[in-house]
């Protein structure tokens, strides 16, 4: 562990690393601060459901009516009054898919259309479980539900994931290009031990990346939970009737239908775990690129292309109605990140198999783990100088 330790020291001496971490934390703090306008109402709702339970029923309404007359209390009463009974007992996911998606996407690709239909048939089974759990009657954060979900998952967790990608790219490219930048490549790589140094560099980059990312997550989430009080809503169901999703491609709103019945706490933990897997995948991807392309500038361009191109390709494939490439593109790391706030839902036309984001992350991990070892083996044998 002597050489990996020395490589770690080299990375930690880079002042740009601390500047990047500082900018990220400042950005995250500002983002949380400027999106906290609903925190008082969310806290009030949390205190209420903590006292009387997380269901819109007579007990909750009676309890709220006995509370002091305040704008927050009146808003909660108004929100609950708009709830017109259960929704999932008569909800048909197949009809939703047929009305909104079957005739809009994958035209000319019967197999893909069949997958889309089967997906919504399976989603009906999930809806039945949500109905049994009375997920639609969950209060969550009442009228502030969408805002609360956006703050945690659309803003904070998604920002942390993208910051992790950038950090991994920066440090991995930096450690692999260090010998060329210092003009020591000819000396280091002339021996077998020098060639195996690539393993030490990847270990060092992985350790430093993991520590810095954990620091980013820990500090940012500490700030988030200091500003927002989620204590009362952790056990609410994310598939609440208050929780609606606006599809990017259609002028409709639909319920936040998850493949399993998640509480807010369970959904938060599941999202964190999947983010950790994606960060590990990106570490493998970045390692492969940095090993195969030792030039820093070219390496950055390839990293950027891998992250950015799927967004443009998605639009390109839709415009030309190239549905198979469009669907395969939904498995990319970038598209998974783009839809991070809707993980574990049907994801409309961007998902044709249940739990696609989980399968995609697992496939990426296995494929790039193999490619990583292949890249290391090639580096130890190819002509470098």
N, C-alpha and C positions, 0 to 999 in steps of 0.2 A: 504493500500500500504506500511505499515511499514515493514513487513517481506520480500516482494519482494525487497524493497529498501536495506535491510540488505544483502540479497543474491547477489544483484548487486554489493554491496561494496566488498563482499568476492571475487567475480569473478575479479573485477578490481584490486584487490591486488595481483593477480597472475602475477609474473614477466615473466613467460613463455609466457603469452599472448602478451606482448609487444615485446618480442624477436621474436615470430612467425610473428607478423605484420611487424616488421623491416626486417626480412628475405624475406618475400613476396614482400615488396615494393622494396627492393634491387634487387631481382630476376626480377621483372617486369620492372624496370628501365633498367637493363642490357639487357633484351630481346628486349625491344623497341630500345635501342641504337644500338644493333648488327644486327637488321633487318631493318635498316633505309636507306639502300643503294639506294633505288629508290625514296626517298622523294623529291629530286630536280626535277626529271622528273615529278612526280605526281603533284608537286606544279606548274610546268610550264603548264601542261595540264589543271589544274584547272583554272589558270589565263586565258588561251586561251578560254575555253568553257564558262567562266564567261563573256568574252567580246563578243563572237560571237554565243553562244548557244551550247547545248549538242547534236549535230547531225553531223555525218560525211556526209557533203554535199559540194557543190561548194563554198558556202559562207565561210565555215570553211577553206577550202583549199586555197582560195584566201587570206583570212586574214593571215594564217600562212606563205604563200609565201611572204608577204610584211614585215614580221618580220626580224630582224637582223639574219644573218647567224651564227647559233650556233649549237653545237652537239645536244642539246635538241630539237631545232626546226627541224633539219634534221631528227632526230629519229621520231618525231611526223608525219612528212610528209611521211616517209617510212611506218610507221604503218598504216596510213590512206589509203595509196596507195594500201595496201594489202587487203583492204575491197572491196569485189566484190559485191556491191549491197545488197539488202535485203536478208534475210535468212528465216525468219519466214513465209513469204507468201507462201512458198512451203514446209515447214517443216512438217513431219508426225511423231508425237510422237508414234503412234501405231506401225509404221514400226520400229522405234528405239527400242521400247520395244521388239518387236518380234525378231529382228535381234540380240539383245544383251542379253535379259534376259529370254524370254519364254522357250528356250531350255536349259538354264543353271541352273535354280533353280526351286524348288518345283515340280520336276518330281515325279510322283506317288502321287501327292496331287492335284487332279483336281479342287477342290474348291478354293484352294489358287492360282492356276494358273489362274482360272477365275477372281479372285479379281485383280490379276496383270494385266490382259488384260483390265478389266474395268477401272483400274486406269489410264492406258495410253490413253484410249478413252476419259476420262475426262480431261486428261492433254492437249489433243488437243484443248479443249475449252479455256484453259489458253493460249496456244500458239497463238490462234486467237486474244485474247486480247492484248498479247504482240506485235503482228504484227500491230494491230491498233494503239498502242502507239509508234510504231517505236522503240521498245526497242533494236532491233538488231542493229540499227544505232546509238545508244548511244555511246559516246566516253568513258565514265567512266574514267579510267586512261590510256587508250590506251594500249600500250604494257606492262605497269606496272600494269594492272588491277588485275591479279592473285596475284601479290605480295602484293598490297594494301589490297586486301580482306583477304589474309592470315595473314597479320600483325594485322588487326583489329579483325577478327573473329576467325581464327585458333589459333593465339598465345595469344593475349591480353584477349579477352572475355572468351575464353575457359580456360585459366589459372586462371582468376578471379573466374570462376565458380568452378573449382576444389579446389582452395584455400578456397573458401567459404564452400565447403563440409568439408574440413579438420578442419576448424575453428569451425564449428557447432558441429562436432563430438567431438572435444577436449573439448570444454566448457560444452557441455551437459553432457558428461560422467563425467567430473570433478565435476560439481555441484551436480550430483546425488550420487557420491561416496564420497563426502566430509565428511558426517557424519560417515561413516565406517572408513575412513582414520584417523579421529580425535577421534575415539572410543566414539562417542556421540550418536550412533544409538539407543542404548538401552534406553537412556533417552528421546530422541526426539520422537521416534516412539511408545512410550507406551501410548500415548493419542490420542484422535480423532483429536485434533488440530495438533498434530505432524504428523499424517498420511496425513493431508491435506496440509502439507508443500510442498509436491511434486508439487502441483499446483504453489506455489510461486517460487519454484526452476525453473520450466519450463518457467514461465513468465520472471523471471530474465535472464535465459539463452537466451530466445528469444530476449529480449531487447538488451542485450549486443552483441549478435551475429549480430543483425540487424545494430547496430551502427558501429561495427567494419567492417562489410562487406561494408557498405556505405562509410566508410573512405577509405577502400582498393580501391573500385571502383572509388571514387572521385579523389583520389590522382593519381592513375594509369592512368585514362583517362585524367587528367590534364597534366600529363607528355606526354602522347601519342599525344595530340593535340598541345602541345608545340613543339614537335619534328617534327610532320607531319602537313602539312597544307591541310585540307580537304575542306576548304571553297568553292572551285570552283567545287567540284565533288559531293557535297551532293545531288544535284538534278539529278544526272545521274541515269540511270536505271541499276540495278544489273544484268539484263538479257541481257546485252550488248553482241554483237558478239565477243568482245574482252575477254569475261569471259567464260572460259571453265573449266570443272570438269574432273579430272582423277579418274575413278572408281577404287577402291582398288582391285577389283576382275577381271577386264577385261582390256585388253590392248587397250582401246579406250578412247577417250576424247568426251565429250558431252557438249552441251550448258548448262549454268546455268539456267535451266528452273524453274521458280517459279510459285506457284499456283495462285498468284496475281501479278499485275504489281507493283513492289516495286522500289522506288528511294533508293539510298544508305542511306539517312536519315531515311526513313520509315523502311528499313530492319534493320538498327542499333537499332532503338527504339523497333521494334517488337522482336528482339533477346534479348535485355535487359529485356523487360517485361517477356518473357518466362523464362529467367534465374532467375528472381526474384521469379517466381512461382516454379521453380525447387528447389531453395534454401529453400522456404517455405515448400515444400514437404520433403526435406531432414531434415529440422528441426523437422517435425512430425515423420519421420522415426527414427531419432536419439533419439527423446524423448521416443518413444515406446520401442526401444532397451534398453535405459538407465534405464527406469522404470522396465522393465521385467527382465533385467539382471543387478543387482546393482553392480556386481564385475567389476571393471575398466578394468582389463586385458581381461576378457572374452568379455566385451562390445566392446573393440577395435577390437578384432578378428572378432566379428560378423559384425561390421561396415566395416572392410576391406573385409570380404567375400561378403557382399552385393555389394560393389563397384567393386571388382576385378573379381569375378566368372563369370559374364555375358560375359566377353571377351573370357575366355577359353571355356565356354559353347557354344558360337557361333561357334567356330572352331570344337568342338566336335560334335555338331549337324549336321554340314555340312558334316563332314567326314563320319558320319553314315547315312546321308540323312534322318534325322529326321526333316522333314520340319515344322510340326506344332510346336514342341518345339522351333525350330529355329526362327520361326516368332513371337511367343509369347515373346521370349527373346529380340526381337527388341524393345519391349515396356519398357524395364528396364531403370532405371535412367542412368546407365553406358553407354548403347548404345546410348541413347539420347545425352549424353555429348560427346561421341566419334564423333558423326556426327553433332556437333553443328555448324560447319562452312558451312553445307549444309542444314540447317533448311529451311522449307517452299519450298523445291524442291521435285522432285519425289523420291529421295534417292535410286534409283535402286531397288535391291531385299530386301532392309531393310525397305521398306514401301509398304503396299498393299492398304492402304486407304488414300485419300487426307488429308493433314494436320494431319498426324498421330502423329507428335510430340506434337501438341496442345491437341489432344484427350488423348494422353498418360499422359501428365502432369495433365490434369483435372481429369482423372480417379484416378491417384495416389493420388492427393490431397484429393478427396472425401473419398477414401478407408482408407487412413491413418489418416484422421481427425476422422473417426469413431473409428478406432483402438486406437487412442490416448486416447479418452475418455474412451474406454473400459479398457485400460491399467491403467489409473488413478483410475478407479473404483475398479479394481482388487487389485491394490496396497493398497488401503484403507481398504481392507477386508482380505487379505491373511495373513498368519503367516510369519512374517519377522525375528523374533529373535530365 
